[in-house]
Amino acid sequence: MIGTSLWIVLNHRKYHAANNCKSVMLNILHASTTPSQREELATIIWAIWRTRNDKIWTGKEIQP
């Protein structure tokens, strides 16, 4: 399953000390173990950001 190995890696790390979302995201991207996991995480973050912007600015809701 896509994302499973990435979740296992991220779930074991602690990001509670970060001050803001930007710090958490940058820490996660730098701490990811492989280039493919970094690419996968960057794609997930972009998809969340895009969906959020579509909802806020146009009211568009994307169904899974």
C-alpha positions as CSV (number, residue, x, y, z in Angstrom):
1,M,0.0,0.0,0.0
2,I,1.3,3.4,-1.0
3,G,2.1,5.6,2.0
4,T,2.3,2.7,4.5
5,S,6.1,2.7,4.8
6,L,6.2,6.5,5.0
7,W,3.7,6.4,7.8
8,I,5.8,3.9,9.8
9,V,8.8,6.2,9.4
10,L,7.0,9.4,10.4
11,N,5.0,7.8,13.2
12,H,8.1,7.0,15.1
13,R,9.6,10.5,15.0
14,K,8.7,13.3,17.4
15,Y,7.6,16.6,16.0
16,H,5.9,18.1,19.1
17,A,8.6,20.6,19.8
18,A,8.1,22.5,16.5
19,N,6.7,26.0,16.8
20,N,4.6,26.0,13.7
21,C,3.3,24.0,10.7
22,K,6.1,25.2,8.4
23,S,8.7,23.9,10.9
24,V,7.0,20.5,11.2
25,M,6.8,20.1,7.4
26,L,10.4,21.1,6.8
27,N,11.6,18.8,9.6
28,I,9.6,15.9,8.2
29,L,10.9,16.5,4.7
30,H,14.5,16.7,5.9
31,A,14.1,13.6,8.2
32,S,12.5,11.3,5.6
33,T,14.7,8.4,4.9
34,T,14.7,8.0,1.2
35,P,14.3,10.3,-1.8
36,S,11.2,8.4,-2.9
37,Q,9.6,8.9,0.5
38,R,10.4,12.6,0.4
39,E,8.8,12.8,-3.1
40,E,5.7,11.0,-1.8
41,L,5.4,13.3,1.2
42,A,5.9,16.4,-0.9
43,T,3.1,15.2,-3.2
44,I,0.8,14.5,-0.3
45,I,1.5,18.0,1.2
46,W,0.8,19.6,-2.2
47,A,-2.5,17.7,-2.6
48,I,-3.7,18.8,0.8
49,W,-2.7,22.4,0.1
50,R,-4.4,22.4,-3.3
51,T,-7.6,20.9,-2.0
52,R,-7.7,23.4,0.9
53,N,-7.2,26.3,-1.5
54,D,-9.9,25.1,-3.8
55,K,-12.3,24.8,-0.9
56,I,-11.5,28.2,0.5
57,W,-11.3,30.3,-2.7
58,T,-13.8,28.6,-4.9
59,G,-16.0,26.5,-2.6
60,K,-15.1,23.4,-4.6
61,E,-15.1,20.1,-2.8
62,I,-13.3,17.2,-4.2
63,Q,-14.7,13.8,-3.3
64,P,-12.2,11.0,-2.7
